[in-house]
């Protein structure tokens, strides 16, 4: 059977499904293909959404267990029903699956399940045998976890993020190789559930993309919660028997660590298996990323690539912005994706969120800066909520006062960072942000105070 469409979208994750919807809104006949029956891609099915569901549930449990009594919340027999927790996770996922399917129906987008492989520059064949002819195509197949060659995933004890989200019970001791965002988030989930969690990180800090002040503060907080960190350390050998033993080179010498499960969280790589890129000559770099120009066009100008397939941070919201942009480019519009204002978040406790330059990045660019820092301990709402760990840090240009970066560690940082994004998108100065009225008492007042602090004007510090 042969199908024809204006725009073929391969992949239904946050880049693909958003691109499909926007293209349909612009009058295109759109067909979206995904190897999964369920829409939403990695992010919805085995990534962002299930992990945040588990993070929220376990944070609620942990807070009540460790801080409930001092807040006057007496608990008797508080316990975890792990099976029910996983059932709730699946319920959340299925609800969103249905939601995207509804949006596809509303926008008259055809969805087919199957592995798509190029058979020509305007044709793909599905694993189901169907053939699709298209005018333009958008590649949005996302990424997959990177495995260690001597420690392949079995998703039972040697875990990628996928396996870590589907365990039958928390491990007694979890070894985490890699202390980036994925590692610290999933490590936090199981630490709160009673697992002993130990991180082995090759670099000298956790979450290295963060401003150093946030990375340091986050590590200190997670350490207080009981997690252990071995930085500047490298796993050189693994033995898998009844337990899993890792030989690790640390700054103090060779050490041996044993656990019930190992989470390998050393990064992700573009997922292009089975696409047949070589068949039509679509160019990639040595890391497997698809090469595109500033309009997301591959070397075949009618085929585009977005999201984790191309260079840049592997973030769902970055993929969505690119998906909208490509759909509009296909429709003859001239959109712009401003990468300098794309935020990043770690959904730990406390949360960490940032947008713009770090101090280290401003130094590399030889920029002269000034900074303002305001602690949540001096914020009234944070005190009321008993969530006063962390701070807001704003970096501004010393001459123009334009905001160059906003960095937050604290409760609800993922929500607060939106204000920083809007400020930077509109090229606000720290003084301009400081002069905006913020409701009292709110956590957002800490942003106003940090903006005031840039020029030595903080009121409550």
C-alpha positions in Angstrom: 0.0 0.0 0.0 1.3 3.5 -0.9 0.5 6.7 0.9 1.3 10.3 -0.1 1.8 13.3 2.0 3.2 16.9 1.9 5.2 16.4 5.1 6.4 13.2 6.6 7.5 13.3 10.3 9.6 10.4 11.5 9.3 10.3 15.3 6.5 11.4 17.5 8.4 12.8 20.5 8.2 16.4 21.7 10.0 17.5 18.5 8.1 15.3 16.0 4.5 15.5 17.3 4.8 19.3 17.7 6.2 19.7 14.2 3.4 17.6 12.8 0.7 19.7 14.6 2.2 23.0 13.5 2.6 21.8 9.9 -1.0 20.7 9.9 -2.1 24.0 11.3 -0.3 25.7 8.3 -2.4 23.7 5.9 0.0 20.7 5.1 -1.1 17.1 4.6 0.9 15.5 7.4 1.8 11.9 8.2 3.7 10.9 11.3 5.5 7.6 11.7 6.9 6.1 14.9 8.2 2.7 15.7 6.2 2.7 18.9 2.4 2.3 18.9 2.2 4.9 21.6 2.7 8.5 20.7 5.1 10.8 22.6 8.5 9.3 22.0 11.2 8.7 24.6 10.3 11.8 26.6 6.7 10.7 27.3 7.0 7.0 27.4 10.4 6.2 29.0 12.0 9.6 29.9 10.9 13.0 31.1 7.3 12.2 32.1 7.7 9.0 34.0 10.9 10.2 35.7 9.2 13.5 36.9 6.1 11.5 38.1 8.4 9.3 40.2 10.4 12.3 41.4 7.3 14.1 42.6 5.8 11.1 44.3 9.1 10.2 46.1 9.7 13.8 47.1 6.3 14.0 48.7 7.0 10.8 50.6 10.5 11.9 51.6 9.4 15.3 52.9 6.6 13.8 55.0 8.9 11.1 56.3 11.7 13.4 57.3 10.0 16.8 58.0 6.3 16.0 58.6 6.5 15.8 62.4 8.1 19.2 62.8 5.4 20.7 60.6 2.7 19.1 62.8 1.9 16.3 60.4 1.9 13.1 62.5 2.2 9.9 60.5 1.7 6.3 61.6 2.8 3.4 59.4 3.8 5.6 56.4 5.2 3.2 53.7 5.7 2.9 50.0 3.6 0.8 47.8 6.1 0.5 44.9 3.8 -1.4 42.6 1.1 1.2 43.0 3.7 3.9 42.4 4.6 2.3 39.0 0.9 1.8 38.2 0.3 5.6 38.7 3.3 6.3 36.5 1.8 4.2 33.7 -1.6 6.0 34.2 0.0 9.4 33.7 1.8 8.2 30.6 -1.3 6.6 29.0 -3.3 9.8 29.6 -0.8 11.8 27.6 -0.6 9.2 24.9 -4.3 9.6 24.4 -4.0 13.4 24.6 -1.6 13.5 21.7 -3.7 11.0 19.7 -6.6 13.4 20.2 -4.6 16.3 18.9 -3.6 14.3 15.9 -7.2 13.6 15.2 -8.2 17.2 15.7 -5.5 18.3 13.2 -6.2 15.5 10.7 -2.7 14.0 11.1 -2.3 10.4 10.0 -0.3 8.3 12.4 1.3 5.0 11.4 3.3 2.6 13.6 6.4 1.1 12.1 10.2 1.5 11.5 10.7 3.9 8.6 13.6 3.4 6.2 14.5 5.5 3.2 14.2 3.8 -0.1 14.7 7.0 -2.1 15.0 10.7 -1.6 11.2 11.1 -1.5 10.2 7.7 -0.3 10.3 5.6 2.8 9.2 2.0 3.5 7.8 0.9 6.8 8.5 -2.3 8.6 4.9 -3.1 8.0 5.4 -3.1 4.3 3.7 0.2 3.5 5.4 2.8 1.4 5.1 6.5 1.9 5.9 9.2 -0.7 6.5 12.7 0.6 7.4 16.2 -0.6 9.3 17.1 2.6 10.4 15.1 5.6 11.3 15.9 9.2 13.6 13.5 11.1 12.8 13.6 14.8 13.8 10.1 16.0 15.6 11.4 19.2 18.3 9.6 21.1 19.2 6.5 23.1 21.4 5.8 26.2 25.1 5.2 25.7 26.3 1.9 27.1 29.8 1.0 28.5 31.4 -1.7 26.3 32.2 -3.9 29.3 28.8 -3.4 30.9 26.0 -3.9 28.4 22.4 -3.1 29.5 20.2 -5.9 30.5 17.6 -3.5 32.0 17.3 -5.7 35.1 20.5 -5.0 37.0 22.6 -3.1 34.4 20.3 -0.2 33.8 19.9 2.6 31.4 17.4 5.3 32.3 14.8 3.2 30.6 15.3 0.2 32.9 15.6 2.4 36.0 12.1 3.6 35.4 10.6 0.1 35.3 12.2 -1.8 38.2 10.0 -4.2 40.2 11.5 -3.0 43.5 14.1 -0.5 44.7 17.6 -2.0 44.9 19.3 -2.2 48.3 22.4 -0.5 46.8 22.5 1.4 43.5 25.7 2.4 41.8 25.3 5.3 39.4 28.0 5.8 36.7 27.6 9.4 35.7 26.4 12.3 37.8 24.7 14.4 35.1 21.1 15.4 35.2 19.7 12.0 34.4 21.9 10.3 37.0 21.2 12.6 39.9 17.4 12.6 39.2 17.1 8.8 39.1 19.5 8.4 41.9 17.3 10.8 44.0 14.3 8.7 43.3 15.8 5.5 44.8 17.7 7.3 47.6 14.3 8.6 48.8 12.9 5.1 48.7 15.7 3.8 51.0 18.4 2.6 48.5 22.0 3.4 49.3 23.1 5.4 46.3 26.7 6.0 45.2 27.8 8.1 42.2 31.0 7.6 40.2 31.7 10.7 38.0 34.6 11.1 35.6 34.6 14.9 35.8 35.5 16.9 38.9 31.9 18.2 39.5 28.3 17.0 39.1 26.0 18.4 36.4 28.9 20.1 34.6 26.8 22.3 32.4 25.6 24.2 35.4 27.2 27.3 36.9 29.8 26.0 39.3 28.0 27.6 42.3 24.9 25.7 41.6 26.7 22.4 40.9 28.6 22.7 44.2 25.4 23.6 46.2 23.5 20.7 44.6 26.2 18.2 45.5 26.2 19.4 49.1 22.5 19.1 49.3 22.3 15.6 47.8 25.2 14.5 50.1 23.2 15.7 53.1 20.3 13.6 51.9 22.6 10.5 52.1 24.0 10.1 48.6 27.7 9.6 48.1 29.9 11.0 45.3 33.2 9.9 43.9 34.4 12.6 41.5 37.3 12.6 39.0 36.8 8.8 39.0 36.7 6.2 36.2 35.2 2.7 36.1 37.8 0.5 34.5 36.3 -3.0 35.1 33.0 -4.7 36.1 32.2 -8.1 37.4 28.6 -9.3 37.2 27.7 -12.2 39.5 25.2 -12.4 42.4 26.2 -8.7 43.0 27.9 -6.3 40.6 31.4 -5.2 41.4 33.1 -2.2 39.9 36.8 -1.4 39.9 37.2 2.3 40.0 40.2 4.6 39.6 39.7 7.4 42.1 42.0 10.3 43.1 43.0 8.3 46.2 43.7 5.1 44.2 42.0 2.0 43.0 38.8 1.2 44.9 36.1 -1.5 44.6 32.4 -0.8 44.9 29.7 -3.5 45.0 26.0 -3.0 44.4 22.7 -4.8 43.6 22.2 -2.7 40.4 24.1 -0.2 38.3 22.6 2.7 36.5 24.8 3.8 33.5 24.0 7.5 32.9 27.0 8.7 30.9 25.1 10.4 28.1 22.9 9.7 25.1 23.6 9.4 21.3 21.4 10.1 18.3 19.1 7.3 17.3 19.3 6.6 13.6 19.2 2.8 13.5 17.2 1.5 10.6 16.6 4.9 9.0 18.7 4.1 6.0 20.4 7.5 6.0 23.3 6.0 3.9 20.8 4.9 1.3 20.0 8.5 0.3 23.4 10.0 1.5 22.2 12.1 4.4 25.4 13.3 6.1 26.3 12.8 9.8 29.3 13.7 11.9 31.6 11.2 13.7 29.2 11.2 16.7 26.3 10.2 14.6 24.6 13.6 14.6 22.8 14.6 11.5 24.4 17.6 9.9 22.0 20.5 9.2 22.3 24.2 8.2 20.7 27.1 10.1 17.3 26.2 8.7 17.6 22.6 9.9 18.0 21.3 6.3 20.2 18.3 5.8 22.4 18.1 2.7 19.1 17.1 1.0 17.3 20.4 1.2 13.8 18.9 1.4 14.7 16.7 4.4 15.1 18.3 7.8 16.4 17.1 11.2 15.7 18.4 14.7 16.0 17.6 18.4 18.5 15.1 19.7 19.5 14.1 16.2 21.4 17.4 15.7 24.0 19.4 17.7 23.0 21.2 20.9 21.5 20.2 24.3 19.3 17.2 24.3 16.2 18.8 25.8 12.6 18.2 25.0 11.7 21.8 24.9 14.6 22.6 22.5 13.2 19.9 20.2 9.7 21.4 20.3 11.0 24.9 19.4 12.9 23.4 16.5 9.8 21.4 15.4 7.7 24.5 15.2 10.5 26.3 13.4 10.9 23.7 10.7 7.1 23.4 10.1 7.0 27.2 9.6 10.1 27.1 7.3 8.4 24.5 5.2 5.4 26.8 5.0 7.5 29.7 3.8 7.9 31.6 7.1 11.1 32.8 8.7 11.1 31.7 12.4 14.0 32.1 14.8 15.1 29.7 17.6 17.1 31.7 20.2 19.3 29.1 21.7 20.7 31.5 24.3 17.3 31.6 26.1 16.6 27.8 26.2 16.6 26.8 29.9 17.9 23.7 31.5 16.5 22.0 34.6 17.4 19.2 37.1 14.3 18.0 38.9 16.2 17.1 42.1 15.5 18.4 45.6 16.2 21.2 45.6 15.5 21.8 41.9 18.1 23.5 39.8 17.3 25.7 36.7 19.4 28.0 34.6 19.3 30.1 31.4 22.0 32.0 29.7 25.7 32.2 30.4 27.5 30.7 33.4 30.3 32.7 35.1 32.9 30.3 33.5 31.4 31.0 30.0 31.5 34.7 30.5 35.2 34.4 31.4 35.9 32.4 28.3 34.3 35.2 26.2 36.3 37.9 28.1 33.1 39.6 29.3 33.1 41.9 32.2 30.3 41.1 34.5 28.6 41.8 37.8 26.5 39.4 39.8 23.7 39.5 42.3 22.9 36.6 44.7 19.9 36.3 47.0 19.3 33.3 49.4 16.0 31.6 49.8 16.6 31.7 53.6 15.8 35.4 53.4 12.6 34.8 51.4 9.4 34.8 53.4 7.4 32.3 51.2 10.4 29.8 51.3 10.4 30.1 55.1 6.6 29.5 55.2 7.0 26.4 53.0 10.0 25.1 54.9 11.8 25.1 51.5 14.6 27.7 52.1 17.6 25.8 50.7 19.3 27.5 47.8 19.6 30.9 46.1 19.0 32.9 42.9 22.1 34.2 41.1 21.8 36.8 38.3 24.8 37.6 36.0 24.7 41.0 34.1 27.0 42.8 31.8 29.1 45.3 33.8 28.6 48.1 31.3 25.1 47.7 29.8 23.5 46.0 32.8 21.9 43.5 30.4 21.1 40.2 32.0 23.4 37.5 30.7 22.4 34.6 32.9 19.9 33.5 35.6 20.7 30.6 37.8 18.4 29.2 40.5 18.8 26.3 43.0 15.8 25.9 45.2 12.2 24.7 45.4 10.2 25.2 42.2 13.2 26.5 40.4 11.8 24.8 37.2 8.9 27.2 37.4 10.8 30.3 38.5 13.3 30.1 35.6 10.5 31.1 33.2 10.8 34.7 34.5 14.5 34.6 33.7 13.8 33.3 30.2 11.3 36.1 29.5 13.8 38.7 30.9 16.6 37.5 28.7 14.3 37.0 25.6 13.4 40.7 26.0 17.0 41.8 26.7 16.1 43.3 30.1 18.6 44.9 32.4 19.0 43.8 36.0 17.6 47.2 37.0 14.6 46.7 34.8 13.9 43.3 36.3 14.5 44.8 39.8 11.9 47.5 39.2 9.1 45.0 38.4 6.5 44.3 41.1 6.4 40.8 42.5 3.5 39.5 44.7 4.2 39.0 48.4 4.9 36.5 49.8 6.2 34.5 46.8 9.3 32.6 45.9 9.7 34.9 42.8 10.6 37.8 45.1 14.0 36.2 45.4 14.5 36.9 41.7 13.7 40.6 42.2 16.1 40.7 45.2 18.9 39.0 43.2 18.3 41.6 40.5 18.5 44.4 43.1 21.7 42.8 44.5 23.4 43.0 41.1 23.8 46.8 41.8 24.1 46.5 45.6 20.5 47.4 46.3 19.0 44.2 47.9 16.5 45.1 50.6 16.3 41.9 52.6 19.9 40.8 52.5 
